[in-house]
Every structure is written in structure tokens, then in C-alpha cells.
Amino acid sequence: MKKLTAAVMMAALTVSLAACGGKGDDKLGSNVEAAADNRADALEAAADNLEDQAEAVRTSGDQQADAIDDADVNAQAMPADQKAALINGSEKLR
């Protein structure tokens, strides 16, 4: 009976030490996890910002295409550098 009691007490002590960590690494682990979460949140915010920028570029391109169609531009008479500037977005139809 004494052996069983001793084994149960040792198991209880082992479990309690395992639960608390005993080495102070729980706080470090929590800090690492929190820092990683913060970096992930920053990346997600940057991705959301990029999505907003991409949508703005698409909208601008659609509007520019509509303006070109509405103006009935003679693209064959337009210089190549002006066409390229319109295509790459560095120039807008005036």
C-alpha cells in the first residue's frame, strides 16, 4: 500500500510540475506567440491595403477604358509612346 501511495504522490507531483512548466518557459512561449500574432496581423493589414489599391487600379483602368471608348479616339493616329503611356497608366486621356 505504501508503494502505491508513493507512486500516486509522485505522479501527482510530476503532473503538477509539468502543468506549470517549472522552467519559466511558459512566459517566453506566450511572448513568442503574441509577437508572431502581431506580425501576422500586420501582414494581413498590408494585404488588405494591397487589395484596396488593386481595386482602385482596376476601377481607374475601367474608367479610362470607358473614357477612351466614349471619346472615340483614333488609336492608329496616336504615337506609340502615347499609347504605351495610356496602357501602363502613366498618362490619362485628356
Solvent accessible surface area in square Angstrom, and as a share of the most:
residue,aa,sasa,rsa
1,M,185,0.83
2,K,178,0.75
3,K,177,0.75
4,L,112,0.55
5,T,66,0.38
6,A,54,0.42
7,A,58,0.45
8,V,90,0.52
9,M,119,0.53
10,M,123,0.55
11,A,55,0.43
12,A,61,0.47
13,L,106,0.53
14,T,84,0.49
15,V,102,0.59
16,S,61,0.39
17,L,112,0.55
18,A,78,0.60
19,A,82,0.64
20,C,79,0.47
21,G,27,0.26
22,G,56,0.53
23,K,178,0.75
24,G,60,0.58
25,D,75,0.39
26,D,79,0.41
27,K,150,0.63
28,L,115,0.57
29,G,40,0.38
30,S,66,0.43
31,N,80,0.41
32,V,89,0.51
33,E,113,0.51
34,A,52,0.40
35,A,39,0.31
36,A,41,0.32
37,D,78,0.41
38,N,100,0.51
39,R,150,0.55
40,A,45,0.35
41,D,85,0.44
42,A,63,0.49
43,L,128,0.64
44,E,111,0.50
45,A,62,0.48
46,A,50,0.39
47,A,48,0.37
48,D,84,0.43
49,N,78,0.40
50,L,111,0.55
51,E,117,0.53
52,D,97,0.50
53,Q,92,0.41
54,A,41,0.32
55,E,97,0.44
56,A,60,0.47
57,V,107,0.61
58,R,152,0.55
59,T,58,0.34
60,S,38,0.24
61,G,40,0.38
62,D,91,0.47
63,Q,115,0.51
64,Q,26,0.11
65,A,51,0.39
66,D,84,0.43
67,A,40,0.31
68,I,52,0.26
69,D,107,0.55
70,D,125,0.65
71,A,59,0.46
72,D,126,0.65
73,V,44,0.25
74,N,100,0.51
75,A,55,0.42
76,Q,172,0.76
77,A,77,0.60
78,M,27,0.12
79,P,75,0.47
80,A,82,0.63
81,D,108,0.56
82,Q,61,0.27
83,K,71,0.30
84,A,53,0.41
85,A,18,0.14
86,L,22,0.11
87,I,151,0.76
88,N,108,0.55
89,G,49,0.47
90,S,90,0.58
91,E,42,0.19
92,K,107,0.45
93,L,46,0.23
94,R,239,0.87
